[in-house]
Amino acid sequence: MHPPERHPGLWSGRYAQRVWVEVAEPGSLEVGEFEAANCTGDMPEGIGALVAVLGGVSSRTDSAGVHHDHDCTLEHPGRLPRTSLRVHSCPVSLPVTIADVEAAAERLASQNPLTPLLRLPGGGAVFAKCENLQRTGTFKFRGAYNKTASLSPEVRARGLVTDSSGNHGQAVAYVASLFGVPAVVAMPRNAVPFKVEQTRRWGAEVVWTGEGSEERTRVARQIAAERGATHIPPFDDELVVAGQGTIGLELVSQLPELETVVVPVGGGGLISGIAAAVKAKLKGVRVVGVEPELAADAKSSLESGQRVTWSAGDAVRTIADGVRTQTIGELNFTLMRELVDEMVTVPEAAILQAMGWLAIEAKLAVEPTGAVSLAAVQTGAVRGSGPTVVILSGGNYAPELMAQVLSQLA
Ligand SMILES: Cc1ncc(COP(=O)(O)O)c(C=O)c1O
C-alpha cells in the first residue's frame, strides 16, 4: 500500500475543504484499509486516505461554478486492480463573503472610490470600468486602504511594508501618506520607472529585489518582521480581496443587467473580490479571468486543480507587468475555484492593440495590464452578447511605450 500523504490540490493549506468520494464501480473497496490518513476539514477518516493514494487526478470547473469534481482512478495493487471514483470537494465556507465586501465599502465610503462605467464605442454592449481613473491610477487603492484602515492605530503607526511590481506599492505608499505612517516597498529592478517614481513621491522607501514575485514577497515579509511593521499583501489577504470587491458592488448598481465581467488576473485579488461581490448580488452573472499567454499560471492552476507556479523567467516575459505573478495566492485560489467561470488568455500583440484602441477610440489612457480584459473581448476569447464589463484595472504606463503603441497604429 502507498503511504498516505496529503493531496496538495484537495486539502492542504489554510482553508478547510469538504471532500467526498463517489464510487462509480463499487467493486470490493475496503475503505478501512486506508484509515491512517491525516485529514482536515469535514473529511471522513478513511476517505481522506483513499484520496491520498490517488494518482493522476484531473479536475474541471463545473458550469455553476460551485463544485469541482475530480475524475480519477484508484490503482491498488492486489486487491483493487482498477476502481473508478469521482472525488468532489468544496470549501467548508468561503473565506471572503459579501458581508466582508460591504464592510470594506463602508470603510472606503469616506474616500469615495467610485469610478465611471463607460459604454465603449463600437456599437456593442461592452462597458469599461475605469479603474485607471482611480486614485494612484489603479484599483489597488481599494484593497490597500481597506487593510490599512482595519489596523489599530498603534499597529498602523509602526508602518506598512509591501511587495509590488509597481501598482500595489504606489497604493500602499499613498495610503500610508493618508494615515501619516511610514512605508517600505520591495520592488523588482525591472519595474516601470514611472511606478517607482510615484511610489517614492508618496514618501515610501523602495527596496530593490530580483524579478520574481516569490522573492519579492519573502523580502517584504522579512522587512516587516525586522521592523515590527505590517505586511500589506498584494492579493493573498481577506481584507485586500474585500477591498477590491467593492468594484463588484459598484458594478451591480451601475449596471444591474450585467451578464459578464472580464477581469485581468495576476495573483487573483482583483477577480476573487469582484466575483465574491457580483456572484452574491446577481443571479447567473459570469466572471471570466484573463491572463497573457505568456503568464498563464492561474489558468493552469484552475485547470489542474492545484496552484501551479511559473518560473520567474517565464512570468516576466509579458509586457503586462501587473500580472507577472508566478502563482496565484492560496486564498485567491480557494475563491477562484468556486467563483470564476472561465479563464482565457490573450497574445501580447492583442494587449498592445487594445491599449492603443482605448487611447484613440475611447480616449482612455490605460497600461498594458489594464487593457488585457478588452483584448480578450476584441480577440473573441470571451464570448457572449449580453452586457459585458471589462475592468480597465490600471493606467500607469511608461510614456515611451504609449508613444510606441500609438506610432504603430498611425
Ligand atoms: C493594473 C493591474 N491590473 C491587474 C492586476 C492583477 O491584480 P491581482 O494581482 O489582484 O490579480 C494588477 C496587479 O498588480 C495590476 O497592477
The ligand as an ORCA input file, in Angstrom:
! r2SCAN-3c Opt
* xyz 0 1
  C      -3.148     47.218    -13.410
  C      -3.297     45.877    -12.770
  N      -4.302     45.092    -13.197
  C      -4.494     43.856    -12.689
  C      -3.650     43.358    -11.720
  C      -3.897     41.972    -11.195
  O      -4.432     42.006     -9.909
  P      -4.339     40.746     -8.962
  O      -2.887     40.532     -8.657
  O      -5.141     41.096     -7.776
  O      -4.891     39.612     -9.739
  C      -2.598     44.148    -11.234
  C      -1.696     43.654    -10.195
  O      -0.707     44.250     -9.863
  C      -2.414     45.440    -11.778
  O      -1.425     46.232    -11.371
*
